Amino acid sequence: MDESGEATMAAGAAGAAEAAGAPARAAGRAAGRAVWDPAIRLFHWLLVVLVGTELATGLFVRRLALGLHLAAGTAIAALLLFRLVWGFLGPTYARFASFAHSPRAALAHLRALRAGRAARHLGHNPLGAMMVFAFFAVLAALVATGLVTLGGELKQGPLAPFLTYATGNTVRYLHLALALALAAMIAAHLGGVLFESLRERENLARAMIDGRKSPGPSITARAVRARPALAALLLLAGGGGIGAGVWRLAALPGRGVPPVVLDHTYAHECGACHFAYPPSLAPWATWKGILAHLGHHFGEDASLDPATVRHLGAYLRANSAGHWDSLPAVRLRTGQNPADPLRITATAFWQHIHRHIPAAVFHSKAVGSPAACNACHHDAASGLFAPQAIAIPEPAHR
């Protein structure tokens, strides 16, 4: 793979450039080899922006930025699909074959580094190659675990029809662990780039901007030509097929989420005074207690005739939280406040999820009270309470 004549000429050119100073070094770089093609460079910097967005929204902003988090994750999945295709059909140093080094080669390179005699690779060296493949594997795992979490916990996405809340909730912890591992890998990668830049006396980050590396003795790969037309065809066909499948699956109802059909009597009797809460927000025991105390309904007399109470009881029992597998239903089945067992807003989960919202918001004109779910949750009637559907009004300033 090493061409000795070319290496000797390159070494001589590098030495002359060093003696001539900065202008000569710049000229030598301009005459250097083109290594990273425009598609790889664009892929790299887009991935930097998107991964940064994912880590920021996933580790710090969390639920209120879920829409941006999902958009960035979808874009990363598309980039990984592109990189997979381009790894087989791109130019020389974009191809996996150019840096598919064995673990034995990586260990040998590490020993050579420690001994101060490691060879320069025009493309990825064995250790850098291992990091690249590790990045791809972790990013693919993050996309997969993100889809499982989204489908199981929030009943969104193409996996929602097949997954339980328990599955999504469990995999969420794996998703978080992978995100933390990715952050550690990024730190290690930056350290490696800095180390190699100093060792090779070349700004490797700049090489990912202009695509060129300075002349010098290097281990090279056998040159191959890119096949962009075939790559584009495969991406259009594969991406289109995957996109259509995802779209169709995402349109199906989530597992354990019955179609919402609001009973007319319930909507009329309960919705006449306040938002008609989805029955899935409380277990049957809570609804039963509410119906048994309509004469003293949170400070109001909401008495109804026995036939209507029986009708409402049958509807609420059949559609209570025990029959749903959504996040609100699962979390609100338990944790009732013994001092106020019939009030949803007194449950441990409701208190926890709203702990950062100022009291002024709940008592503002736009909301009115903590029980006005639909004032902030635009999908409250569905019982799903998706994070993307949250819009908290600003309290009026006096």
N, C-alpha and C positions, 0 to 999 in steps of 0.2 A: 504493500500500500504506500510506502514511503519512496518517493522518487528522489534518489540521491543527488542527481545533477541539478534538479530544480531546487532542492533544499539548499545546496551549496550556493547557488546564485542568489536565492532569497536571503540566506544568512549574510552574504556579502553586501547585498543591498541594504539590509537592516543595519549593518555596522556603519556603512557610509552615511546613512540617514542620521544615526546617532551622533556621528562626528559633525555633521553639517548643522545640527540643531533642529529647532521646531519646524521651520519651513520645509526642510527636507523630510522630516518625519511625516508631516501632513501629506507631502507629495507621494511618499512611499505608501501611505495608507490608501490614498486615492488609486494607486496602482495595484493595491492588494487584491485579494480574491473575493469575489462575491459569494457569500455563504448562505445568508438567510434571505429567501425570496420575499417579495412584498406580502404574499398571503400569510406566510408564517409570522412576519413582523406584525401585521394587522391582528392576527389571531392572538399573539402574545399580549399586545397592549390592551385589546378589548377584554381579554381574560383578566388582566390586572385590575381594570376598572370594575368589571362585574364581580369578581371575587371580593374586592374591597367593599362593594355595595352589599353583597351577601353577608359578609362578616359584620358590617356595621348595623344592618337592619336585623340580623338574626341574633346577635349577641347583646346589643345595646337598646335598640328602639323596640324590637319585638313586635307585638301584635298590631300596633297601630300602623306599622309600615309593611304589613304582610303583602299588600298589593305590589309594592316595589320589590319586595323579596322574591315573590313568585315570578315577576317579570324578569328579574336578573337570573333566577334559576333556570327559567325556560331558555333564555339566551345562552347560558352556559351549556345546556344540553345540546343546543343547536351547534355551538362551537365545537363541542366534543365530537359530534357527528361529522362535522367538516374535517376535523383533525384526523379522525379515523380514516376517512376516504383519502385525504391528502397524504397520509402516512404511507399509502401504497401507490399513489399516482402522482405525487408531487415531484419536484426536482431532487437532486442528490441528497442534500442535507435535511430535507423535509421528510425523507423516507425513513421508516422505522429500521429498515435494513442497515442504514448508515450508522446507527448507534445502538443496535441490538447486541450490546456486549454481554458476555456471560458473567455470572457472579465471580468466577475465577479471575476473569480479566479485571473486574472491579477491585478485587483484593490485591492483585498484582500492581494495579495502578496506585492503590493506597500505600503499599510498601515502597513503591518507587518515590512517591511524594515524601514519605518520611525519610528516605535516603537522599532526597534532593536531586534525583535524576529522572523524574517523571517526564515522559515525552509530551510534546504539545500536540493536541488534536485540533484539526481545523474545524470539525463539528463538535458534538458533545463528547467529552471524555467519558470513560466508563462510569465514574461516580456521578457525573452530571446526568448521564443517561438514566441511571437508576432513579435519580430524583425526578426526572421528567416522567418516567413511567409510573412512579409512585404518585405524583400529582394527578395524572390522568385517572388512576385507580381510585384515589380518594374523592376526586370530583365526581366521578361516575357513581360512587357509593353515596355521596351526599345527594345527588339528584334522585337516586332510587329511594333512599330513606326519607327524603323530603316528600316524595310522592306518597309513600306509605303513611307518613304522619298526616299529611294533608287529607288523604282519603279516609283514614280511620278516625282521626280526631275531629276534623272540621267537615267531613262528608263533602269534600270538593275534589275535583280532578278525576282522572280516568280510573283510579283504583277505588273510588268511593263505593261503587256497587258491591264490592267484594270483601271489604275489610271492616272489622269491628272497631269500636272506640278503644278497647283494651289493647288491640294490636298497634294502632296508631300511637297511643300514649306510651307504650313500651319502646317502640322504635324511635320516638322523639328523643329519648336519652342517648341512643346510639348516634342519632343525627347531630346532637350537640357535641358528643365526644369527638366525632369526625371533624366538626368545625374547629374545635380546639386543636386537634392534631394538625389540621391544615394550617392554622395560624403558626404553629411551631415549625412546620415544614417551610413556610414562607420565610421565617426568620433564618432557618438553616440555609435556605437557598440564597438569600441575600448575603449571608456570611461567606458562602462558597463563591459567589460571584466576585465579591471583594477580594477574597484570597487569591483566586485565579487571575484577577486583573493585576494584582500586585506581582504575582509570580511570573506572569507572561508579559508584564509591562505593557498592558493594553487595556483600554476601557471596554470591557465586554458588554456593558449596558449600551454604550454607543453603537456597538456592532449590531445590536437588536433594533437600532433606529435606522442606520444607513445600510445595514445588511452586509458590510464588508469587514474583513479582518486583515490585519497587516501581514505583509509577506514575512516568511520565516520558515525554518524547518518545522514541518508538521506531518502528522499522520493523516492521510487523506482517505476518502472513500471513492470507490469506482463511480465515475460520472454516469448519470442516467438523465434522460430528458423527462420533463413533466408531461402529463397527459391531461391538460385542463378541460378539454371538451368531454372526455369520458367521465372525469370527476364531477363536472357540472351536471351531467345527465344522471349519474348515480345519486347525487345530492337532491336533485329535483324529484326523482322517482321515490327515493327512500324517505326524504323529508316530507314529501306530499302524502305518502302512504301512512307514515307515522302520525302526521298531523291530523289526517282524516280519522284515523282510528281513535286518537286521543279525544278529538272533538265529539265523536259519537258516544264514547264511553262516558265522558264527562257530563253528557246530557241526561244520562240515566239517573234515577233516584238513588241516593246513598243507602247502603245496607242499614236496616234498623230505623229508617226514617220514612214513616208512612206518608202518603200524599196528604197535604193539609186541606181538610174540608171543615170549615168552621160551621158548627151547628147554628141554624138560624135562631133558635130560641136562646141559645147561649149568647150569641152576638147581640141579640135584641135586649135581653134582660141585663146582662153584665156590661155590654158595651154602651148602654145608655148613660152610665155614670162614669165610667173610666175605660181605659184601654182593655179590650177583651184579651186577657192573657192566654197564650197557647197552653192547652192542658198539660203539655209535656214539661212545663216548668215546675211541677210539683208532684210528689207521689200521691197515690189515691188517699192515703191517710190524711194528708193535708187538705185535699179537696173535700173529703168527707167531714172533717172538722169545720170547714168554712160553711158548708151547706147546713150543718147542724146548728150554726149560730148566726143565721141570717138576720135575726132580730136585733143582734148587736154586732153588726158587720163593720168592724173597725171604727166604732163610734157612730155608725149610721144604722137606721132601720131599713133593711133590704128584704123584708119578709116576702115570701112567694107562696102561692097555693101549693098544697102537697103534690098534685100531679106534675106541676112544673118542676118542683124540687126533685121528684123521682126521675123525670126526663133528663134534667141536668146531671143528676148523679150517674145515670147510665152512660151518658156521653163522656163525662169527665173520667169515670173509671176506665172506660175502654181506651182512652187516649192519654192517660196520665204518664208520668215519667217512666214508670216501670215498663211501658210498652215501646219506649224509644231508646235509641243507642247514640243519640247526639251528645256532644260535650255538655251543654247546659243540663240536659235531662239526667245524665249519669252523675254529674257533680251535685245536682240539686235533690237527688233522691235521699241524700243523707245530710247531716249537719244542721238539722233544725235547731233553732234556739229554744231551749227548754222554757225560758221566760216569755217567749213570744213565738210559739211553735207554728202558728198559721200564717205568718208573714214571710213571704219569699225574700224580701229585702233584709230580713233578720238572719238568714242562713249564713253559715260560715263562708260558703263559696261566694255568695253575692257580696258580702262584706270584703272579702279578700280581693276580688276582681275590681272593685270600685274604690279601693282604699286611697288611690292617689287623686281622686276627683274632688275638688273643693266643694264644701257644702253650699257655697254660693251658687254653683251650677245647678244643683238640684232644686234650689228655691228661686231660681230665676224665672222670669216670665216665660221664656222659651221652653222650659222643662216643667216646672210646677211642683214636682215632688219626686222622691227617689223611685216611686212606683211607676212613673211614666216612661216605660221602656221604649216606646215608639218615638220619643222625643230625640233620642240619640241613636237608636238602632233602626235603621231604615228597613231591615228585614225582620223586625220583631214578630210580625204576624206568622212568619214561617216556622218559628221556634228554633231556628238554627243560629241566629246571632253571629253571623260571620264577621270577623274583624274588619274586613274591607268595607262593611256596611255601617261602620261607626262614624258618626259626625257629631262631636260634642259641641253644643252651642257655647259661645263665650258669655259669661255672666255680665250683666249690664253694670257699667261703672258709674257710681254716683258722684 
